Amino acid sequence: MTALSAAPAPVSARRSLHRLHRPALLVWTAFVLLATGWLLWLHFSEVPAERACRVARHSAADSLPGCAYSALTDANNLFNVLGETLGWSAVAVAAWAGAALIGRELESGTARLAWTQSVSPARWLTVKLTAAALPLLAGGGLLALVFGLVWTADRDALVTEWTWDRVFIPRGPLLPALLLLGLAVGTLAGIALRRTLPALAVAAAVTLLIRLYLRTAWQPLHGTLHGFWPVHLAATAMVLVLTAAAFGGAFSLLRRRAR
């Protein structure tokens, strides 16, 4: 009877995890849908309208209605804003991971309670990271795919160069890789500090500094490699190495802290 009663514990832990982080999942889903809709609106509505305006200005016909320039409606400006937002989104992921995903449960003692219910610390962390990583990868992958397709199709209206971060990062697998890096750094900070607010602040600050460092580290790649994809994939590999190191450090530190 003891073995049978202990068996449902991991299932109960997963259900509790889903309930606890459902708001974050809803916010992330809403963000992905909003950003995807923004890209599709630019591609199917705003960019064609600007093309029509350019044709009108270069013809003898009067300008079309709605062709007045506005920085708040210019397709290139709107595209750049979204690109910058996506490029720095890993900072928000790190803050959430450090505070809500890890730090809060260690600070409140919820984690240690779970460890006494037939869930090892490593299993506890694995379940939490899997539940967080899958939506991040799915959403980040979708955004990267749509972003790349829109930029490629509308390059005549979107004057941003691919070497700029606001295009270079969200256009391929580098975006989901950076989101995973934010998750890894936030996890490590949460385990190291075991307090919600300090973990949030440190995770966000460290991820911000890493992101700034990576901007410098990527520059030499443009001189040694040619074309978007070789440079982009090399940068993605660089980020994945850092991510693996952060996850490894998190599990190693958790084993020592859980003794």
Backbone as CSV, one residue per row, in Angstrom:
resi,resn,N_x,N_y,N_z,CA_x,CA_y,CA_z,C_x,C_y,C_z
1,MET,0.823,-1.209,0.000,0.000,0.000,0.000,0.857,1.260,0.000
2,THR,2.027,1.176,0.641,2.903,2.352,0.681,3.382,2.718,-0.713
3,ALA,3.780,1.694,-1.498,4.258,1.964,-2.857,3.143,2.511,-3.717
4,LEU,1.928,1.957,-3.540,0.816,2.433,-4.355,0.453,3.862,-4.019
5,SER,0.496,4.222,-2.745,0.127,5.579,-2.362,1.157,6.592,-2.793
6,ALA,2.434,6.158,-2.953,3.478,7.100,-3.353,3.492,7.345,-4.844
7,ALA,2.950,6.428,-5.633,3.040,6.522,-7.073,2.410,7.770,-7.665
8,PRO,1.228,8.221,-7.196,0.594,9.373,-7.835,1.299,10.694,-7.573
9,ALA,2.311,10.717,-6.703,2.923,11.992,-6.328,3.456,12.779,-7.505
10,PRO,4.228,12.153,-8.468,4.693,12.937,-9.601,3.572,13.531,-10.427
11,VAL,2.464,12.776,-10.587,1.324,13.299,-11.339,0.744,14.509,-10.638
12,SER,0.589,14.388,-9.293,0.073,15.515,-8.522,0.984,16.716,-8.636
13,ALA,2.306,16.471,-8.629,3.257,17.577,-8.752,3.127,18.266,-10.098
14,ARG,2.932,17.482,-11.147,2.776,18.089,-12.480,1.504,18.920,-12.560
15,ARG,0.427,18.404,-11.965,-0.823,19.171,-11.979,-0.669,20.476,-11.217
16,SER,-0.004,20.391,-10.069,0.241,21.605,-9.287,1.094,22.584,-10.064
17,LEU,2.085,22.070,-10.781,2.953,22.922,-11.591,2.165,23.637,-12.671
18,HIS,1.289,22.915,-13.347,0.495,23.518,-14.414,-0.423,24.606,-13.875
19,ARG,-1.033,24.351,-12.724,-1.905,25.364,-12.133,-1.112,26.600,-11.719
20,LEU,0.070,26.367,-11.145,0.878,27.467,-10.629,1.347,28.398,-11.738
21,HIS,1.711,27.824,-12.885,2.302,28.626,-13.950,1.372,28.825,-15.152
22,ARG,0.092,28.544,-14.953,-0.874,28.774,-16.020,-0.928,30.240,-16.435
23,PRO,-0.898,31.207,-15.492,-0.906,32.617,-15.932,0.263,32.958,-16.848
24,ALA,1.466,32.448,-16.519,2.624,32.724,-17.371,2.442,32.119,-18.750
25,LEU,1.874,30.923,-18.804,1.626,30.281,-20.094,0.620,31.079,-20.913
26,LEU,-0.409,31.590,-20.253,-1.413,32.393,-20.961,-0.806,33.701,-21.482
27,VAL,0.049,34.330,-20.668,0.693,35.572,-21.100,1.601,35.304,-22.297
28,TRP,2.387,34.227,-22.227,3.288,33.891,-23.334,2.508,33.568,-24.600
29,THR,1.422,32.805,-24.458,0.598,32.467,-25.623,-0.002,33.723,-26.246
30,ALA,-0.491,34.628,-25.404,-1.056,35.878,-25.914,0.007,36.701,-26.634
31,PHE,1.212,36.745,-26.069,2.293,37.494,-26.713,2.640,36.908,-28.072
32,VAL,2.755,35.584,-28.147,3.085,34.932,-29.420,2.008,35.205,-30.459
33,LEU,0.748,35.092,-30.058,-0.346,35.332,-31.001,-0.391,36.798,-31.436
34,LEU,-0.167,37.712,-30.501,-0.165,39.130,-30.839,0.973,39.463,-31.795
35,ALA,2.178,38.965,-31.504,3.326,39.245,-32.365,3.147,38.618,-33.748
36,THR,2.607,37.402,-33.789,2.355,36.752,-35.081,1.313,37.520,-35.872
37,GLY,0.250,37.945,-35.203,-0.766,38.750,-35.876,-0.207,40.067,-36.377
38,TRP,0.667,40.681,-35.588,1.325,41.932,-35.980,2.110,41.725,-37.278
39,LEU,2.878,40.642,-37.354,3.674,40.358,-38.555,2.784,40.106,-39.766
40,LEU,1.728,39.328,-39.566,0.833,39.034,-40.691,0.092,40.286,-41.148
41,TRP,-0.277,41.150,-40.209,-0.928,42.415,-40.583,0.015,43.285,-41.416
42,LEU,1.272,43.359,-40.995,2.246,44.125,-41.780,2.381,43.559,-43.192
43,HIS,2.449,42.239,-43.285,2.674,41.608,-44.587,1.472,41.733,-45.520
44,PHE,0.287,41.510,-44.990,-0.896,41.467,-45.848,-1.616,42.804,-45.981
45,SER,-1.366,43.762,-45.092,-2.098,45.028,-45.134,-1.186,46.239,-45.287
46,GLU,-0.282,46.433,-44.333,0.479,47.674,-44.295,1.495,47.780,-45.421
47,VAL,2.251,46.715,-45.665,3.265,46.764,-46.729,2.628,46.918,-48.107
48,PRO,1.575,46.162,-48.471,0.927,46.404,-49.762,0.398,47.827,-49.903
49,ALA,-0.135,48.401,-48.810,-0.628,49.777,-48.877,0.514,50.745,-49.144
50,GLU,1.670,50.529,-48.543,2.809,51.407,-48.783,3.346,51.246,-50.199
51,ARG,3.306,50.036,-50.727,3.715,49.843,-52.122,2.793,50.625,-53.058
52,ALA,1.493,50.577,-52.794,0.542,51.317,-53.612,0.789,52.817,-53.526
53,CYS,1.159,53.296,-52.330,1.454,54.718,-52.163,2.691,55.127,-52.962
54,ARG,3.688,54.271,-52.976,4.900,54.590,-53.741,4.594,54.666,-55.230
55,VAL,3.761,53.752,-55.702,3.375,53.780,-57.118,2.621,55.058,-57.431
56,ALA,1.736,55.450,-56.514,0.946,56.664,-56.724,1.829,57.902,-56.752
57,ARG,2.821,57.963,-55.891,3.695,59.133,-55.845,4.559,59.262,-57.089
58,HIS,4.842,58.141,-57.730,5.697,58.181,-58.912,4.895,58.217,-60.211
59,SER,3.596,58.353,-60.083,2.753,58.437,-61.268,2.103,59.812,-61.318
60,ALA,1.394,60.061,-62.387,0.720,61.357,-62.552,-0.535,61.447,-61.704
61,ALA,-0.971,60.310,-61.182,-2.213,60.307,-60.407,-2.001,60.974,-59.056
62,ASP,-3.086,61.444,-58.496,-3.021,62.012,-57.152,-2.662,60.933,-56.148
63,SER,-2.103,61.342,-55.038,-1.762,60.383,-53.986,-3.017,59.696,-53.475
64,LEU,-2.858,58.452,-53.123,-3.994,57.699,-52.608,-4.352,58.161,-51.196
65,PRO,-5.610,58.011,-50.804,-5.982,58.349,-49.425,-5.202,57.488,-48.436
66,GLY,-4.811,58.083,-47.344,-4.088,57.336,-46.314,-2.617,57.179,-46.581
67,CYS,-2.048,57.958,-47.512,-0.638,57.827,-47.839,0.244,58.783,-47.049
68,ALA,-0.325,59.535,-46.140,0.483,60.441,-45.340,1.408,59.635,-44.425
69,TYR,2.657,60.090,-44.320,3.647,59.366,-43.541,3.425,59.592,-42.051
70,SER,3.581,58.527,-41.284,3.530,58.614,-39.829,4.492,57.590,-39.260
71,ALA,5.329,58.020,-38.327,6.289,57.097,-37.723,5.596,55.960,-36.990
72,LEU,4.354,56.201,-36.537,3.627,55.190,-35.786,2.919,54.184,-36.679
73,THR,2.843,54.464,-37.974,2.190,53.537,-38.886,3.129,53.028,-39.971
74,ASP,4.343,53.563,-40.049,5.299,53.110,-41.048,5.648,51.639,-40.810
75,ALA,5.536,50.820,-41.846,5.729,49.382,-41.703,7.124,49.048,-41.201
76,ASN,8.134,49.752,-41.707,9.497,49.457,-41.287,9.700,49.767,-39.807
77,ASN,9.158,50.881,-39.337,9.272,51.216,-37.919,8.588,50.171,-37.041
78,LEU,7.390,49.776,-37.428,6.657,48.783,-36.647,7.376,47.439,-36.641
79,PHE,7.955,47.081,-37.757,8.709,45.839,-37.858,9.947,45.891,-36.959
80,ASN,10.618,47.031,-36.952,11.815,47.188,-36.124,11.492,47.107,-34.634
81,VAL,10.380,47.713,-34.236,9.973,47.659,-32.821,9.759,46.217,-32.384
82,LEU,9.068,45.453,-33.224,8.832,44.057,-32.886,10.138,43.276,-32.860
83,GLY,11.026,43.542,-33.812,12.311,42.854,-33.835,13.129,43.127,-32.589
84,GLU,13.146,44.383,-32.143,13.871,44.717,-30.917,13.247,44.021,-29.704
85,THR,11.922,44.001,-29.656,11.232,43.349,-28.540,11.585,41.871,-28.461
86,LEU,11.555,41.206,-29.592,11.898,39.788,-29.618,13.359,39.565,-29.264
87,GLY,14.229,40.454,-29.725,15.645,40.294,-29.474,16.031,40.371,-28.012
88,TRP,15.230,41.090,-27.226,15.520,41.243,-25.791,14.565,40.451,-24.908
89,SER,13.717,39.633,-25.490,12.700,38.916,-24.713,13.304,37.906,-23.749
90,ALA,14.526,37.460,-24.010,15.160,36.498,-23.109,15.346,37.082,-21.710
91,VAL,15.490,38.403,-21.602,15.642,39.040,-20.294,14.383,38.829,-19.459
92,ALA,13.223,38.985,-20.075,11.960,38.768,-19.366,11.801,37.303,-18.960
93,VAL,12.213,36.392,-19.843,12.141,34.968,-19.519,13.022,34.651,-18.321
94,ALA,14.227,35.216,-18.282,15.137,34.973,-17.164,14.564,35.496,-15.854
95,ALA,13.978,36.678,-15.901,13.379,37.250,-14.692,12.255,36.364,-14.173
96,TRP,11.403,35.887,-15.081,10.303,35.010,-14.666,10.823,33.681,-14.126
97,ALA,11.819,33.102,-14.794,12.346,31.813,-14.352,13.004,31.928,-12.978
98,GLY,13.780,32.996,-12.785,14.451,33.171,-11.508,13.480,33.405,-10.370
99,ALA,12.416,34.149,-10.632,11.475,34.517,-9.570,10.367,33.490,-9.404
100,ALA,9.496,33.378,-10.387,8.286,32.564,-10.246,8.546,31.065,-10.401
101,LEU,9.401,30.695,-11.340,9.583,29.273,-11.621,10.408,28.575,-10.548
102,ILE,11.473,29.234,-10.062,12.397,28.580,-9.138,12.468,29.291,-7.786
103,GLY,12.814,30.569,-7.791,13.085,31.280,-6.550,11.943,31.250,-5.557
104,ARG,10.733,31.459,-6.030,9.589,31.505,-5.118,9.348,30.170,-4.428
105,GLU,9.508,29.070,-5.159,9.251,27.761,-4.559,10.348,27.358,-3.582
106,LEU,11.575,27.775,-3.843,12.643,27.496,-2.886,12.508,28.365,-1.645
107,GLU,12.093,29.611,-1.839,11.933,30.515,-0.708,10.775,30.090,0.195
108,SER,9.695,29.629,-0.379,8.504,29.261,0.399,8.588,27.869,0.999
109,GLY,9.541,27.060,0.519,9.650,25.692,1.011,8.833,24.689,0.235
110,THR,8.119,25.141,-0.792,7.306,24.232,-1.606,8.158,23.170,-2.274
111,ALA,9.355,23.562,-2.697,10.234,22.615,-3.377,10.637,21.474,-2.447
112,ARG,11.055,21.805,-1.245,11.471,20.748,-0.317,10.301,19.838,0.061
113,LEU,9.117,20.399,0.111,7.942,19.568,0.366,7.756,18.561,-0.760
114,ALA,7.950,19.009,-1.999,7.824,18.103,-3.141,8.893,17.019,-3.097
115,TRP,10.087,17.373,-2.629,11.179,16.395,-2.571,10.910,15.295,-1.552
116,THR,10.047,15.560,-0.596,9.702,14.535,0.397,8.567,13.632,-0.074
117,GLN,8.010,13.916,-1.249,6.863,13.147,-1.755,7.266,12.324,-2.974
118,SER,8.348,11.600,-2.834,8.841,10.689,-3.884,9.242,11.399,-5.155
119,VAL,9.556,12.672,-5.076,10.051,13.423,-6.232,11.453,13.918,-5.888
120,SER,12.455,13.399,-6.576,13.830,13.805,-6.296,14.043,15.244,-6.755
121,PRO,15.037,15.951,-6.188,15.313,17.319,-6.652,15.579,17.404,-8.156
122,ALA,16.334,16.441,-8.690,16.626,16.466,-10.128,15.348,16.272,-10.946
123,ARG,14.484,15.362,-10.487,13.212,15.126,-11.198,12.321,16.366,-11.098
124,TRP,12.287,16.954,-9.930,11.499,18.178,-9.733,11.936,19.271,-10.700
125,LEU,13.253,19.471,-10.811,13.749,20.524,-11.701,13.529,20.161,-13.162
126,THR,13.697,18.886,-13.497,13.494,18.458,-14.880,12.063,18.697,-15.334
127,VAL,11.105,18.342,-14.472,9.686,18.543,-14.816,9.386,20.022,-15.018
128,LYS,9.899,20.854,-14.115,9.640,22.289,-14.213,10.265,22.880,-15.482
129,LEU,11.480,22.481,-15.785,12.151,23.029,-16.971,11.499,22.542,-18.261
130,THR,11.075,21.285,-18.272,10.402,20.765,-19.467,9.096,21.501,-19.715
131,ALA,8.328,21.708,-18.634,7.051,22.414,-18.767,7.245,23.847,-19.238
132,ALA,8.375,24.461,-18.897,8.640,25.834,-19.333,9.279,25.878,-20.718
133,ALA,10.176,24.933,-20.991,10.949,24.988,-22.237,10.092,24.681,-23.464
134,LEU,9.176,23.745,-23.350,8.384,23.364,-24.531,7.560,24.530,-25.094
135,PRO,6.803,25.265,-24.268,6.092,26.427,-24.827,7.039,27.503,-25.352
136,LEU,8.172,27.712,-24.682,9.122,28.715,-25.167,9.673,28.342,-26.536
137,LEU,10.027,27.070,-26.701,10.564,26.628,-27.988,9.506,26.676,-29.083
138,ALA,8.297,26.242,-28.744,7.219,26.248,-29.744,6.877,27.675,-30.167
139,GLY,6.686,28.546,-29.185,6.356,29.935,-29.517,7.497,30.654,-30.191
140,GLY,8.717,30.475,-29.680,9.867,31.112,-30.301,10.106,30.619,-31.714
141,GLY,9.913,29.309,-31.932,10.070,28.767,-33.278,9.050,29.328,-34.247
142,LEU,7.799,29.445,-33.801,6.756,30.011,-34.662,7.061,31.463,-35.012
143,LEU,7.452,32.238,-34.015,7.760,33.650,-34.256,8.938,33.796,-35.215
144,ALA,9.969,32.966,-35.032,11.136,33.040,-35.916,10.751,32.688,-37.355
145,LEU,9.911,31.686,-37.510,9.485,31.274,-38.853,8.707,32.384,-39.548
146,VAL,7.704,32.936,-38.867,6.873,33.983,-39.474,7.693,35.245,-39.706
147,PHE,8.537,35.596,-38.738,9.375,36.786,-38.876,10.274,36.666,-40.100
148,GLY,10.911,35.516,-40.261,11.799,35.315,-41.404,11.067,35.361,-42.729
149,LEU,9.891,34.751,-42.784,9.117,34.752,-44.031,8.678,36.168,-44.413
150,VAL,8.221,36.934,-43.424,7.763,38.295,-43.704,8.940,39.171,-44.142
151,TRP,10.068,39.082,-43.447,11.217,39.915,-43.815,11.710,39.578,-45.219
152,THR,11.759,38.299,-45.546,12.228,37.885,-46.872,11.278,38.362,-47.959
153,ALA,9.976,38.264,-47.712,8.993,38.639,-48.730,8.872,40.144,-48.901
154,ASP,9.159,40.921,-47.856,8.891,42.361,-47.881,10.156,43.205,-47.722
155,ARG,11.281,42.713,-48.203,12.539,43.429,-48.026,12.535,44.784,-48.721
156,ASP,11.715,44.947,-49.752,11.667,46.236,-50.448,11.072,47.332,-49.560
157,ALA,10.221,46.932,-48.599,9.611,47.909,-47.690,10.296,47.957,-46.334
158,LEU,11.007,46.888,-45.985,11.683,46.797,-44.691,13.172,46.968,-44.937
159,VAL,13.663,48.173,-44.713,15.018,48.513,-45.137,16.085,48.047,-44.153
160,THR,15.703,47.443,-43.039,16.652,46.989,-42.040,17.576,45.925,-42.621
161,GLU,18.882,46.039,-42.362,19.850,45.053,-42.813,19.790,43.802,-41.941
162,TRP,20.095,42.650,-42.515,20.021,41.411,-41.747,21.108,41.330,-40.683
163,THR,22.163,42.124,-40.804,23.216,42.104,-39.793,22.814,42.808,-38.508
164,TRP,21.768,43.607,-38.547,21.308,44.302,-37.349,20.577,43.309,-36.444
165,ASP,20.752,43.479,-35.145,20.188,42.522,-34.188,18.685,42.345,-34.333
166,ARG,17.982,43.412,-34.650,16.522,43.326,-34.705,16.023,42.469,-35.862
167,VAL,16.891,42.123,-36.789,16.562,41.141,-37.828,17.366,39.862,-37.624
168,PHE,18.625,40.008,-37.261,19.525,38.866,-37.137,19.029,37.858,-36.102
169,ILE,18.509,38.328,-34.976,18.094,37.415,-33.898,16.755,36.741,-34.183
170,PRO,15.686,37.477,-34.517,14.372,36.819,-34.609,14.142,36.047,-35.904
171,ARG,15.109,36.038,-36.815,14.857,35.471,-38.129,15.106,33.964,-38.213
172,GLY,15.574,33.355,-37.138,15.888,31.932,-37.189,15.973,31.321,-35.809
173,PRO,16.645,30.166,-35.684,16.688,29.436,-34.407,17.425,30.164,-33.295
174,LEU,18.103,31.251,-33.592,18.762,32.010,-32.541,17.755,32.546,-31.523
175,LEU,16.546,32.888,-31.984,15.525,33.401,-31.059,15.131,32.368,-30.010
176,PRO,14.675,31.160,-30.382,14.357,30.182,-29.336,15.578,29.786,-28.508
177,ALA,16.774,29.809,-29.107,17.986,29.499,-28.340,18.213,30.536,-27.243
178,LEU,17.992,31.797,-27.547,18.141,32.848,-26.536,17.078,32.732,-25.449
179,LEU,15.874,32.335,-25.825,14.832,32.124,-24.821,15.225,31.008,-23.862
180,LEU,15.818,29.933,-24.390,16.307,28.860,-23.527,17.442,29.345,-22.629
181,LEU,18.304,30.210,-23.173,19.378,30.768,-22.352,18.802,31.575,-21.188
182,GLY,17.775,32.370,-21.459,17.125,33.105,-20.383,16.552,32.173,-19.334
183,LEU,15.942,31.077,-19.767,15.403,30.091,-18.830,16.521,29.482,-17.989
184,ALA,17.645,29.168,-18.622,18.759,28.547,-17.910,19.379,29.501,-16.890
185,VAL,19.602,30.741,-17.287,20.195,31.717,-16.378,19.249,31.994,-15.210
186,GLY,17.957,32.135,-15.499,16.990,32.353,-14.437,16.933,31.189,-13.464
187,THR,17.010,29.971,-13.992,17.008,28.787,-13.134,18.225,28.769,-12.219
188,LEU,19.391,29.041,-12.790,20.622,29.050,-11.991,20.565,30.126,-10.908
189,ALA,20.055,31.297,-11.263,19.945,32.383,-10.277,18.962,32.017,-9.176
190,GLY,17.848,31.402,-9.536,16.855,31.019,-8.534,17.392,29.998,-7.551
191,ILE,18.139,29.013,-8.055,18.705,27.994,-7.176,19.810,28.583,-6.307
192,ALA,20.616,29.471,-6.883,21.730,30.052,-6.134,21.250,30.972,-5.021
193,LEU,20.222,31.778,-5.291,19.778,32.791,-4.326,18.623,32.331,-3.444
194,ARG,17.751,31.469,-3.992,16.616,30.894,-3.248,15.674,31.948,-2.674
195,ARG,15.632,33.083,-3.303,14.702,34.145,-2.903,14.138,34.779,-4.163
196,THR,12.882,35.165,-4.120,12.163,35.571,-5.324,12.717,36.847,-5.944
197,LEU,12.688,37.936,-5.205,13.074,39.225,-5.790,14.556,39.306,-6.132
198,PRO,15.471,38.853,-5.253,16.880,38.862,-5.661,17.141,38.007,-6.898
199,ALA,16.489,36.851,-6.987,16.673,35.994,-8.160,16.159,36.678,-9.418
200,LEU,15.029,37.348,-9.300,14.484,38.088,-10.449,15.469,39.143,-10.932
201,ALA,15.986,39.939,-10.007,16.882,41.032,-10.380,18.193,40.515,-10.955
202,VAL,18.777,39.527,-10.306,20.065,39.005,-10.765,19.919,38.295,-12.110
203,ALA,18.868,37.497,-12.256,18.664,36.779,-13.518,18.486,37.745,-14.680
204,ALA,17.689,38.788,-14.480,17.481,39.773,-15.541,18.770,40.515,-15.857
205,ALA,19.516,40.922,-14.810,20.752,41.682,-15.030,21.808,40.840,-15.734
206,VAL,21.980,39.596,-15.300,22.987,38.735,-15.917,22.634,38.439,-17.372
207,THR,21.364,38.151,-17.631,20.948,37.888,-19.015,21.137,39.113,-19.889
208,LEU,20.855,40.285,-19.348,21.074,41.518,-20.089,22.552,41.683,-20.431
209,LEU,23.427,41.430,-19.461,24.864,41.560,-19.705,25.349,40.525,-20.727
210,ILE,24.846,39.294,-20.622,25.221,38.266,-21.601,24.765,38.664,-22.992
211,ARG,23.559,39.182,-23.051,23.018,39.616,-24.360,23.872,40.735,-24.954
212,LEU,24.312,41.677,-24.144,25.187,42.737,-24.630,26.544,42.180,-25.049
213,TYR,27.062,41.212,-24.281,28.336,40.596,-24.641,28.223,39.837,-25.961
214,LEU,27.115,39.126,-26.139,26.942,38.350,-27.371,26.906,39.253,-28.599
215,ARG,26.336,40.432,-28.452,26.321,41.370,-29.578,27.747,41.655,-30.058
216,THR,28.681,41.796,-29.110,30.081,42.014,-29.470,30.724,40.741,-29.991
217,ALA,30.388,39.600,-29.382,30.999,38.328,-29.775,30.579,37.900,-31.176
218,TRP,29.381,38.313,-31.602,28.927,37.931,-32.934,29.615,38.707,-34.048
219,GLN,30.152,39.879,-33.741,30.703,40.728,-34.790,31.817,40.056,-35.594
220,PRO,32.783,39.375,-34.945,33.828,38.722,-35.751,33.303,37.660,-36.708
221,LEU,32.147,37.086,-36.390,31.586,36.062,-37.275,31.264,36.632,-38.648
222,HIS,30.901,37.912,-38.707,30.558,38.535,-39.982,31.769,38.664,-40.881
223,GLY,32.971,38.662,-40.274,34.178,38.766,-41.085,34.701,37.428,-41.547
224,THR,34.435,36.359,-40.761,34.965,35.040,-41.107,33.972,34.174,-41.864
225,LEU,32.685,34.427,-41.666,31.643,33.669,-42.355,30.882,34.596,-43.294
226,HIS,30.284,34.020,-44.328,29.610,34.838,-45.340,28.154,34.408,-45.465
227,GLY,27.254,35.373,-45.443,25.840,35.093,-45.587,25.145,34.942,-44.248
228,PHE,23.838,35.116,-44.282,23.069,35.108,-43.045,23.147,33.784,-42.308
229,TRP,22.863,32.684,-42.987,22.713,31.414,-42.290,23.999,30.910,-41.652
230,PRO,25.159,30.971,-42.299,26.381,30.552,-41.586,26.632,31.353,-40.315
231,VAL,26.445,32.675,-40.385,26.661,33.509,-39.205,25.603,33.226,-38.143
232,HIS,24.364,33.109,-38.568,23.258,32.893,-37.634,23.411,31.560,-36.909
233,LEU,23.754,30.509,-37.636,23.881,29.194,-37.008,25.090,29.134,-36.081
234,ALA,26.163,29.827,-36.448,27.327,29.881,-35.559,26.976,30.606,-34.259
235,ALA,26.232,31.699,-34.368,25.793,32.425,-33.178,24.851,31.565,-32.333
236,THR,23.968,30.806,-32.987,23.055,29.925,-32.264,23.825,28.867,-31.491
237,ALA,24.851,28.289,-32.124,25.685,27.291,-31.439,26.362,27.898,-30.217
238,MET,26.825,29.128,-30.343,27.462,29.818,-29.228,26.488,29.956,-28.051
239,VAL,25.264,30.336,-28.349,24.253,30.506,-27.306,23.892,29.166,-26.669
240,LEU,23.798,28.120,-27.468,23.448,26.807,-26.931,24.532,26.271,-26.000
241,VAL,25.793,26.564,-26.287,26.874,26.157,-25.398,26.721,26.844,-24.035
242,LEU,26.446,28.150,-24.053,26.229,28.877,-22.801,25.008,28.333,-22.066
243,THR,23.970,27.995,-22.809,22.758,27.464,-22.201,23.018,26.132,-21.510
244,ALA,23.737,25.246,-22.196,24.063,23.948,-21.608,24.892,24.119,-20.341
245,ALA,25.834,25.061,-20.358,26.659,25.311,-19.177,25.808,25.814,-18.007
246,ALA,24.860,26.704,-18.289,24.004,27.231,-17.226,23.086,26.149,-16.663
247,PHE,22.505,25.335,-17.532,21.661,24.238,-17.042,22.482,23.241,-16.225
248,GLY,23.690,22.923,-16.705,24.550,22.008,-15.962,24.894,22.560,-14.588
249,GLY,25.215,23.852,-14.534,25.501,24.481,-13.254,24.304,24.461,-12.325
250,ALA,23.103,24.643,-12.877,21.890,24.643,-12.057,21.653,23.272,-11.426
251,PHE,21.778,22.204,-12.216,21.561,20.866,-11.663,22.640,20.503,-10.651
252,SER,23.884,20.879,-10.930,24.966,20.590,-10.002,24.763,21.318,-8.672
253,LEU,24.396,22.593,-8.743,24.163,23.352,-7.529,22.965,22.833,-6.748
254,LEU,21.919,22.412,-7.476,20.736,21.868,-6.804,21.073,20.599,-6.038
255,ARG,21.905,19.744,-6.604,22.287,18.513,-5.902,22.998,18.829,-4.588
256,ARG,23.874,19.848,-4.609,24.591,20.207,-3.386,23.653,20.851,-2.363
257,ARG,22.740,21.701,-2.837,21.842,22.402,-1.913,20.790,21.462,-1.308
258,ALA,20.454,20.394,-2.020,19.376,19.499,-1.570,19.857,18.440,-0.591
259,ARG,21.153,18.368,-0.334,21.676,17.355,0.585,21.265,17.639,2.025
